[in-house]
Amino acid sequence: MSHKFDPVHAGILDNPERKKILDPHRVLAPLALSPGMRAADVGCGSGYFTATMAESVTESGTVFAIDISAAMLERARHNLVGAGATNVEFIHSTETAIPLSDDVADCALLANTLHEADSPLLLLQEIRRLMVQGGVLLVVEWKPEKTPQGPPEHERLHPDRVIALAEKAGFGHPAVTEAGPYHYGVKVTKI
């Protein structure tokens, strides 16, 4: 079983200092979010990225905040509803079974989550199922090097590994993006 983030430490996810190393607008730019889109934040945690996604798709769009931890999902609900977000649906799931219909999302984000997955390929295949043809998935992960914070180096995924898994899951057209001083992104498209 892979190491999972402990909800006891959720406060660090909401720390305003986090924006210095992982600015949501910069990170989400490759998704080209726009009004009316349906976006999935898989492994939404406390809703850190969900908030910016909900703002970007506006009230005419929907964000699916998805997490395997009921405690994290409740924290996200508290944070987002408290901030006035009305276009977010909170979805409790397992890693390999997300209770949503096929082709329901125009795009998806998987941030700091793939390295925790017990079955990364099955997780990516499940995300692909949720997405429309041509939809974009952005996988954000810790750079595979020593950084002042983050998971141990041996748990981190190299961008080439993320690309290989995504391609095996049915995604294509990979592009590696800079997501911050300690993170990278891999943008892929459902083909």
Secondary structure by P-SEA (a helix, b strand, c coil): cccccccccccccccccccccccccccccccccccbbbbbbcccccccaaaaaaaaacccbbbbbccccaaaaaaaaaaaaaaccccbbbbbbccccccccccccccccccccccccccaaaaaaaaaaaccccbbbbbbbcccccccccccccccccaaaaaaaaaaacccbbbbbbccccbbbbbbbcc
